[in-house]
Amino acid sequence: MSERTGVSKAMLGQLERQESSPTMATLWKIAKGFDLPLSVLIEEPGTPANHSSYKNRKLDGIFEYKTLFAFDPLLACEMFILRLPPGKESLSSAHACGVIEDIVIISGELEVMLNNQWQCLKTGAVLRFNADCEHGYKNLTDQDVVFHNIIHYPKK
């Protein structure tokens, strides 16, 4: 599993024994290593594709999120709403080749890193990018930023 995901054996052991909580980056590495969508790792098993959890959950101690649409194999996408508190930053390693992310800013300002450059997105802004490269999110303001994240996977 370590070779396949790029996550150390020690970290995988800690996760398995529930001694540590995974970061978003670690979850993405595991999902990518097994060619799985992200929601498979964060939703309850058997969650239907059209189910909305409506539960705020913390991910990696940074993001608060809700799954709006779990992975739908017919559409090959999933949708989340994320809240990033002031002063927080999250970097993400490259996803699998062909993965595309859409960002829709609901409220606040979000800095997004693509190609090692940060760009500011304000309320109402949208961005679509190839997520098969390192990217990141940060909030430099004193207010939460809330945004939709739609993840599209290549159809098999």
N, C-alpha and C positions, 0 to 999 in steps of 0.2 A: 504494500500500500504506500509506503514511504517513497519508493522509486517512482511509482505511478503518479503521485500527487505533488511531490516536491516538499511535503511536510515531514519534518524529522520524526523518527521513530519515538523519540522521547515525548514530543508534543502529541502525537497520535495516542500514545499510552495515557498521557494525562487526560486527554479528551475522553477516551474510552472509560477511564476510571472516574470521570466527572470531577477531576481535581482542577480543571481549568476550563474556562469558557472560550470558544473559538472566536477569533476576530473575523471580520468580514473577509479580509484577505485570505485567511486560512480556509474559510468555508468555500471561497471561490476556487482555491487550489484543489480542494477535495472534489468539488463538483466538476471541475475541468478534467481532473485525473480520471474520473469515471464516466465522463461524457454525460453528465446529469445537469438538469436545470437547477438553479439555486433554491427554488421553493421546495424541491424534494427534500432538502436538508433542513429546512426551517419550519415546514408545515407538519401537522400531525399526519401519520400514515393514513391513506384512504381519503384524504381531503379531496372532494370533487373539484374539477377544474373551474367550475363557476362559483365556488364557495368564496365568500368574503369573510375573513376571520373577525373583522371589526375589533380585534384586541390589539391594543398598543403593546408592543414588546420591545425590549432593549436588545440590541445586537452589538456585540463587542464593546459594550460600555460607552458607545458614542452615539450611534443612531437609535432613534425610536422609530419603529416601523409598524405598518399594517400590511398584510397581504390583501390586495384588492381582488386579484384574480390569480390563483395558483396556476402553475404551468398547464397549458392546454396543448396537447400534442397535435391537434388539428390545426391550430393557429401557430404553434411553435413559439409561444411567448407567455410571459407572466408580467404582472403589474403590481407595483408596491407604491405606498405613500410613505415618505421618509421625513423625519424631523431631525435636523442637525442643530444642536445647541450652539450658542455663541462661543467663539474661540476654539471650536473643535475642528479636527481635520481627520480625514480617512483616505489612505492611499490604497489603490487596488492594483494588483498585478494583472497582467494581460489575461483575458478570458480566452476561450477556445476560438480558433480561426472562424470567422464568419459571424460571431456574436455582435449584435448591434444594440446600443442603448439609446433610448429617448429620455430626455430630461424635460420636465415641464414645471416651471417655478410657480407655485401657488401663492406663496407669500415670502417676503424677505429677499435677501441677496445671497447667491451661492457663487463661490469661486470654483471653477472646474479646471483641472489640469489635463491638457492634451498636448502631446509632443513637447513635454517639459515646459510648457507655457501656461500660465494661469489666465483665465478670462472670467470676467464678472457677468453673471446672469441675474437680472432683476425680475421682480414680479411680472408674470405674463410671458417671460422669455421661454423659448424652446431651443433644444439642441439635440441633434442626432449625430452619433459618432460610432465609428468602428471600435469596439471594446476589446479588440485583440492586441491591445498595446497597454502599457501602464497608464493609469489615469487616476485622478483624485478629486476629492471634494473638500472644501473648507469654508467655514463661516467666520468672516473677519468682523462681523457686526456685533452689536450688543443685544440682538433679538434672534429668536429661532428662525431658521429658514425651513420651509415646508415645500416638498417637491414630489412629483410623481416620477417614478423610474419604471419604464417599460423595457423589458429585456427580450430581444428577439433572437432566437436560435436558428441556425441553418436547418432547413428541412432535410430529413434523411430520405 
